[in-house]
Amino acid sequence: MMNTASIFLTTVLSTVLAGQEPPANEPPTGEPSLGQPVVTSPVSDREEGPAAAQDDPVQLPDQAALRAAAAEQRMVSIARADAWFAALDTLQARFLQFSPDGTETGGDLAMDRPGRVRFDYDDPSPILMVADGSTVALADFALETIDRVPLSATPLRYVVGTEALNASEAVAEVNRADDRIYITLVDPEGETDGRLTLIFLDDMPDEAATTMALEGWYAVDAMGGLTEVRLFDATLNERLDPRLFILDDEDVMGRDRRRGRR
């Protein structure tokens, strides 16, 4: 069996459940990403002589202006994502996970920023993942095991509010398409392979960032496996039981999953 801590790091916010198909809301292929402007090539077969001189000259885009616009859009998108997170205290939602082998599973997400989150997978999955503010615990009730990794060593820290996006070096790419913002994160230290892309619905970009919604994310691991998570029925800033974010060994050892839930 694969090491569960490594699986967590490579799938970022998921575990051992793993589509080969790209997510429906992935940035459309073939469209230029920000920072990659389209350059119009001059017409190669234009006639020489007076007739050609009468044609309108080919206008090439101002590359410096395009780069400046892309940089500004990048900063605006990151700032809006940070502002959305800053206004978020708690989040509860249903999630649906699509794994690289085509497996689909659901569960309940609870987040209490900063630092705490719980992913409770539906039965028959034996997996429960809990971050308590300093560590991330991955419990397997079938095996009666718990693996722990430091929260600071995972990209989860950007989601649960221990580090702002604009203050980090983890942002590798920012794109905007179809009223959505895609922010791709990688480990700036290079200790963890793969990448995580957060997906925000932002159909009112002239309004406050609180009008945005976190739709989910997808993670690509070191082997190219794609895991997508979609969020549904989210409720924000309601009080959560702090016991949701406590997971002790005795909660898992010798107890079935149903009894292990709080």
C-alpha positions in Angstrom: 0.0 0.0 0.0 1.3 3.5 -0.8 2.4 5.7 2.0 -0.7 7.7 2.9 1.2 10.8 3.9 2.8 10.9 0.4 -0.6 10.3 -1.2 -1.9 13.3 0.7 0.9 15.5 -0.4 0.6 14.5 -4.1 -3.2 14.8 -4.2 -3.0 17.8 -1.9 -6.4 17.8 -0.3 -7.5 14.2 -1.0 -6.4 10.7 0.0 -6.2 7.3 -1.5 -9.3 7.6 -3.6 -8.4 8.6 -6.9 -10.7 10.8 -13.7 -8.4 10.4 -16.5 -10.6 13.0 -18.0 -9.7 16.7 -17.3 -12.1 18.6 -15.1 -15.1 20.3 -16.8 -14.0 23.6 -15.5 -10.4 23.4 -16.3 -9.2 26.4 -18.3 -10.0 25.8 -22.0 -7.1 24.4 -24.0 -6.0 26.4 -27.0 -6.7 29.7 -25.3 -3.8 31.9 -24.4 -2.9 31.9 -20.8 -2.2 35.2 -19.1 1.3 36.2 -19.8 1.3 34.4 -23.2 -0.1 37.0 -25.6 -1.1 36.1 -29.1 1.2 37.6 -31.8 -0.2 38.3 -35.2 2.3 37.3 -37.9 2.8 39.6 -40.9 1.4 38.4 -44.2 4.2 36.7 -46.0 2.8 36.8 -49.5 2.0 40.5 -49.7 2.7 41.9 -53.2 5.7 44.2 -53.6 5.4 47.7 -55.2 2.9 50.6 -55.1 -0.1 48.4 -54.7 1.3 46.9 -51.6 2.1 50.3 -50.2 -1.6 51.1 -50.3 -2.5 48.2 -48.0 -2.9 48.9 -44.3 0.2 47.9 -42.4 0.0 44.8 -40.1 -0.4 46.0 -36.5 1.5 44.0 -34.1 0.4 44.0 -30.5 2.3 46.2 -28.0 4.1 43.4 -26.2 5.0 45.6 -23.2 1.4 46.6 -22.8 0.2 43.0 -23.0 2.7 42.0 -20.4 1.7 44.8 -18.1 -2.0 43.9 -18.5 -1.3 40.3 -17.8 0.7 41.2 -14.7 -2.1 43.5 -13.5 -4.7 40.8 -14.0 -2.6 38.4 -12.1 -2.3 40.7 -9.1 -6.0 41.5 -9.2 -7.0 37.8 -9.3 -4.6 36.9 -6.4 -5.8 39.9 -4.4 -9.4 38.9 -4.9 -8.7 35.3 -3.8 -6.9 36.6 -0.7 -9.7 39.0 0.1 -12.3 36.1 -0.2 -10.2 33.9 2.2 -9.8 36.8 4.6 -13.5 37.2 4.9 -14.0 33.5 5.5 -14.1 32.2 9.1 -15.9 28.9 8.6 -17.1 26.8 5.6 -19.3 23.7 5.5 -20.0 21.9 2.2 -20.5 18.6 0.5 -17.7 17.6 -1.7 -17.4 15.2 -4.7 -14.0 13.7 -5.5 -13.0 12.3 -8.9 -9.8 10.2 -8.6 -7.2 9.2 -11.3 -8.6 5.7 -11.6 -12.1 7.0 -12.2 -13.4 6.4 -8.7 -16.0 8.9 -7.5 -16.7 9.5 -3.8 -18.4 12.1 -1.7 -18.2 13.4 1.8 -18.5 16.4 4.1 -16.1 19.2 4.4 -15.8 21.5 7.5 -13.3 24.3 7.7 -12.5 26.7 10.5 -9.9 29.2 9.6 -7.1 29.6 10.4 -5.6 26.2 10.3 -8.4 23.7 10.9 -10.3 21.5 8.3 -12.0 18.1 8.3 -12.7 15.9 5.2 -15.1 13.1 6.3 -15.5 10.7 3.4 -18.8 8.9 3.0 -19.1 5.2 3.8 -17.8 2.7 2.7 -14.6 4.7 2.5 -12.6 4.3 5.8 -10.8 7.6 5.4 -11.0 10.7 7.6 -8.6 13.6 7.3 -8.4 16.3 10.0 -6.1 19.3 10.3 -6.0 20.7 13.9 -4.0 23.9 13.2 -0.5 22.5 13.2 -0.7 18.9 11.8 -2.7 17.0 9.3 -3.9 13.6 10.4 -5.0 11.0 7.9 -6.9 8.2 9.5 -7.8 4.8 8.0 -10.3 3.1 10.1 -10.0 -0.2 8.2 -6.3 -0.4 8.9 -6.6 1.3 12.3 -3.8 3.7 11.3 -3.1 7.4 11.5 -0.4 9.2 9.5 0.5 12.8 10.4 2.3 15.5 8.4 3.0 19.1 9.4 0.3 21.5 8.0 3.1 23.9 7.0 4.5 21.2 4.7 1.3 20.9 2.6 -0.4 23.3 0.2 -3.4 23.0 2.5 -1.9 25.9 4.4 -3.0 28.3 1.7 -6.6 27.1 1.9 -7.0 27.2 5.6 -5.4 30.6 6.0 -1.9 30.2 7.5 -0.3 31.9 4.6 -1.6 34.5 2.1 -1.2 33.8 -1.6 0.3 37.2 -2.4 2.9 36.8 0.3 4.0 33.4 -0.9 6.2 32.1 -3.7 3.8 29.2 -4.4 1.7 30.9 -7.1 2.9 29.4 -10.4 0.1 30.5 -12.7 -3.0 32.6 -12.7 -5.7 32.3 -15.5 -9.1 33.8 -15.9 -11.7 32.1 -18.2 -15.5 31.7 -18.3 -16.0 33.9 -15.2 -13.6 31.8 -13.2 -10.2 32.4 -11.7 -7.7 29.5 -11.7 -4.8 29.8 -9.3 -2.1 27.1 -9.6 0.2 26.5 -6.6 3.4 24.5 -6.4 5.8 23.9 -3.6 8.3 26.8 -3.8 10.9 24.7 -2.0 10.5 21.9 -4.5 10.2 19.3 -1.8 6.7 18.2 -3.0 6.0 17.3 -6.6 2.7 18.1 -8.3 0.5 21.1 -8.4 -2.8 22.3 -7.0 -5.2 24.6 -8.9 -7.9 26.5 -6.9 -11.0 27.3 -8.9 -13.1 30.4 -7.9 -16.4 31.4 -9.6 -16.0 35.2 -10.1 -18.9 36.3 -12.3 -19.1 39.7 -10.8 -15.5 41.0 -11.0 -16.5 44.6 -10.4 -18.1 43.7 -7.1 -16.5 42.9 -3.7 -14.5 39.7 -3.5 -17.1 38.2 -1.2 -19.3 37.7 -4.2 -16.9 35.0 -5.3 -17.3 31.3 -4.5 -14.7 28.5 -4.1 -16.0 25.9 -6.5 -13.2 23.4 -5.8 -9.8 22.4 -7.0 -7.8 19.8 -8.9 -4.5 18.4 -8.1 -1.9 16.7 -10.4 0.5 14.4 -8.7 4.1 13.6 -9.6 3.0 10.8 -11.9 0.5 13.0 -13.8 -2.6 11.6 -12.0 -5.4 14.1 -11.8 -7.7 14.3 -8.8 -10.6 16.8 -8.9 -12.7 18.0 -6.0 -16.0 19.9 -6.4 -17.8 21.7 -3.6 -21.6 21.9 -3.3 -24.2 23.5 -1.0 -21.6 25.6 0.9 -22.5 27.6 3.9 -20.2 30.2 5.3 -19.3 31.7 8.6 -21.5 29.6 10.9 -20.2 28.3 14.2 -18.6 24.9 14.1 -18.1 22.4 16.9 -14.3 22.6 17.7 -14.3 18.9 18.5 -14.6 18.3 14.7 -10.9 19.1 14.4 -9.6 16.8 17.1 -8.4 13.3 16.1 -6.6 11.2 18.6 -5.2 7.7 18.1 -7.8 6.2 20.4 -10.5 7.6 18.1 -9.2 5.2 15.4 -7.6 2.2 17.1 -10.0 -0.6 17.7 -13.0 1.4 16.7 -15.2 1.2 13.6 -15.7 4.2 11.4 -19.2 4.9 12.6 -18.1 5.1 16.3 -15.0 7.1 15.3 -17.1 10.0 14.0 -18.0 12.8 16.4 
